[in-house]
Amino acid sequence: MSSPLATSLLASADSSSGSSIVSFGILLLIPLAMYFLMIRPQRKRAREQQALQAAISVGQEVITTSGIFGTITGEDGDSRFWLEIDDDVQIRIARAAISSVVTDDDHDDEPATEDEPSDAAAED
């Protein structure tokens, strides 16, 4: 009762079921890989940034997200700080605007001053 056509269709269905399982497995691995390569590291960085912003205290030198260096001089509520960016120049910033705390490695070497005479002036 079985025809050669039905037998060949069943044989081809059996051989393609193995490749469909592999394809389905690959489709399941893509979201898993995206989680471990993209989402998890981003969440870790966000937690570290929140911990840094929560630990900020008065007197620390910080860098804002816009690149402004300054010293925290006071708190204005739970979510704002006063930041001194120059002598007697203070701005109010949000806690979330603080990018990082300045360490000794972040300080640039001070530019040389022109107090010493140049070689050309010394030769005259």
LUMKEGU-624183 format. One line per field, with one value per residue: x, y, z of N, C-alpha, C in turn; residue in three letters; residue number from 1. Coordinates in steps of 0.1 Angstrom, whole numbers. Example, Ala and Ser with C-alpha at 12.3 -4.5 7.8 and 13.67 -1.06 7.14 Angstrom:
BEGIN
npx	c(132;128)
npy	c(-57;-22)
npz	c(78;71)
capx	c(123;137)
capy	c(-45;-11)
capz	c(78;71)
cpx	c(132;129)
cpy	c(-33;0)
cpz	c(78;79)
residu	c(ALA;SER)
num	c(1;2)
This chain:
BEGIN
npx	c(8;20;34;62;67;57;74;99;95;91;117;133;123;131;159;162;153;173;190;172;170;195;195;175;187;209;195;185;209;218;204;213;241;241;233;254;275;268;246;250;277;271;252;268;287;269;261;285;290;268;274;298;288;272;291;304;318;321;348;362;379;365;354;331;304;305;331;342;364;365;361;342;322;300;268;236;209;198;204;221;251;274;299;332;348;368;387;365;344;315;294;262;255;241;240;241;256;282;311;336;360;388;420;455;468;453;459;473;507;520;522;554;568;576;597;624;652;653;674;683;682;701;725;731)
npy	c(-12;11;36;43;70;80;66;77;103;101;91;113;132;121;124;151;160;159;180;201;201;209;235;247;245;263;287;290;294;319;341;335;338;366;376;370;383;409;421;413;423;451;456;450;472;493;488;492;519;531;524;538;565;566;565;589;617;648;669;653;649;651;639;650;638;654;661;679;689;689;698;684;703;705;691;691;682;648;641;659;679;704;717;727;744;762;788;801;796;779;752;737;703;672;641;619;629;626;611;598;593;614;602;599;591;603;630;654;662;693;721;733;763;796;807;803;814;812;792;807;833;832;829;854)
npz	c(0;4;-14;-37;-37;-12;5;-2;6;34;40;34;52;76;74;73;97;116;109;113;140;148;137;152;177;173;170;196;209;202;216;241;238;232;257;274;262;257;273;301;307;304;324;346;345;349;375;389;383;396;423;426;423;446;466;466;483;501;493;476;444;412;380;356;335;313;311;329;354;389;424;450;470;486;496;480;489;482;457;444;440;450;430;428;404;398;415;437;420;416;407;404;403;392;409;392;371;376;365;372;398;405;403;413;390;370;370;350;340;350;328;316;329;318;332;332;312;277;254;232;242;262;248;238)
capx	c(0;29;40;76;68;55;86;110;92;94;131;138;119;140;172;162;149;185;195;163;173;207;191;168;197;216;186;185;222;220;200;222;254;239;232;267;285;263;237;256;287;265;246;279;292;259;261;298;288;259;282;307;281;267;302;310;317;326;362;367;380;357;352;317;302;308;345;346;371;362;361;329;323;289;257;224;199;203;208;228;263;281;312;340;356;379;386;352;334;309;282;254;254;234;249;243;265;296;316;346;368;401;431;468;472;446;465;483;518;518;531;565;566;586;606;638;654;655;688;686;685;713;737;733)
capy	c(0;23;39;47;84;81;61;86;115;97;90;126;138;116;129;166;163;161;193;211;202;217;248;251;247;275;298;291;298;333;350;332;345;380;379;369;392;423;425;411;433;464;456;451;485;501;486;498;533;534;523;550;577;565;566;602;625;661;669;644;655;642;643;649;631;663;663;690;685;698;693;684;712;704;684;699;671;635;638;670;684;717;713;739;741;772;796;808;793;767;749;726;692;660;630;610;635;623;600;591;601;616;595;605;588;611;643;657;670;707;726;741;777;804;815;801;820;802;791;818;846;830;830;868)
capz	c(0;4;-27;-36;-34;2;11;-4;14;48;42;34;64;87;73;75;111;123;106;119;155;149;134;164;188;170;173;211;214;198;227;252;236;234;271;281;255;257;284;314;310;305;338;356;344;355;390;393;382;407;435;426;426;459;475;465;494;500;493;465;431;403;366;353;322;302;311;338;366;400;438;456;481;494;490;479;488;480;443;438;447;446;424;426;392;399;427;439;409;419;399;410;394;396;413;381;362;380;357;379;408;400;410;410;376;361;369;339;344;348;318;321;329;311;342;328;299;266;250;223;250;270;240;234)
cpx	c(8;35;54;77;66;68;97;107;95;109;138;134;127;153;173;158;162;191;185;166;185;204;184;177;205;207;184;198;224;216;209;236;252;239;246;277;281;256;244;267;282;259;257;285;282;259;274;296;279;266;292;300;275;278;308;307;323;341;369;368;374;358;337;316;305;323;350;352;367;363;347;330;311;278;245;213;206;209;216;241;266;295;320;349;368;377;373;343;328;297;275;252;246;244;251;252;280;301;326;353;382;411;444;472;465;451;475;495;516;527;543;563;577;595;620;641;657;670;692;690;697;725;740;742)
cpy	c(13;25;44;62;87;77;71;99;112;96;104;134;134;122;144;169;165;175;204;212;211;232;254;254;260;287;300;297;313;342;347;339;360;384;380;379;406;428;424;421;447;466;457;465;495;500;493;513;538;534;534;562;577;568;580;610;639;661;661;652;645;647;641;642;641;667;674;684;694;691;694;693;711;696;693;688;658;633;649;674;698;713;726;736;751;779;804;807;779;765;738;715;680;649;621;616;632;610;592;600;602;609;602;603;597;625;644;664;684;712;734;756;784;812;814;808;809;802;802;831;844;831;845;875)
cpz	c(0;-10;-26;-33;-19;9;10;4;29;50;42;46;76;86;76;90;119;121;112;134;157;147;146;175;186;173;188;216;212;210;239;250;237;248;277;274;256;270;298;317;312;319;348;357;351;370;396;393;394;421;437;430;440;470;475;478;492;501;482;452;421;389;363;339;311;302;320;351;377;413;444;469;490;487;491;478;485;466;436;447;442;442;422;415;391;412;427;428;412;410;407;400;400;400;401;370;365;373;365;389;403;409;407;396;366;360;358;345;341;337;323;320;322;320;338;314;289;262;241;231;258;261;237;244)
residu	c(MET;SER;SER;PRO;LEU;ALA;THR;SER;LEU;LEU;ALA;SER;ALA;ASP;SER;SER;SER;GLY;SER;SER;ILE;VAL;SER;PHE;GLY;ILE;LEU;LEU;LEU;ILE;PRO;LEU;ALA;MET;TYR;PHE;LEU;MET;ILE;ARG;PRO;GLN;ARG;LYS;ARG;ALA;ARG;GLU;GLN;GLN;ALA;LEU;GLN;ALA;ALA;ILE;SER;VAL;GLY;GLN;GLU;VAL;ILE;THR;THR;SER;GLY;ILE;PHE;GLY;THR;ILE;THR;GLY;GLU;ASP;GLY;ASP;SER;ARG;PHE;TRP;LEU;GLU;ILE;ASP;ASP;ASP;VAL;GLN;ILE;ARG;ILE;ALA;ARG;ALA;ALA;ILE;SER;SER;VAL;VAL;THR;ASP;ASP;ASP;HIS;ASP;ASP;GLU;PRO;ALA;THR;GLU;ASP;GLU;PRO;SER;ASP;ALA;ALA;ALA;GLU;ASP)
num	c(1;2;3;4;5;6;7;8;9;10;11;12;13;14;15;16;17;18;19;20;21;22;23;24;25;26;27;28;29;30;31;32;33;34;35;36;37;38;39;40;41;42;43;44;45;46;47;48;49;50;51;52;53;54;55;56;57;58;59;60;61;62;63;64;65;66;67;68;69;70;71;72;73;74;75;76;77;78;79;80;81;82;83;84;85;86;87;88;89;90;91;92;93;94;95;96;97;98;99;100;101;102;103;104;105;106;107;108;109;110;111;112;113;114;115;116;117;118;119;120;121;122;123;124)
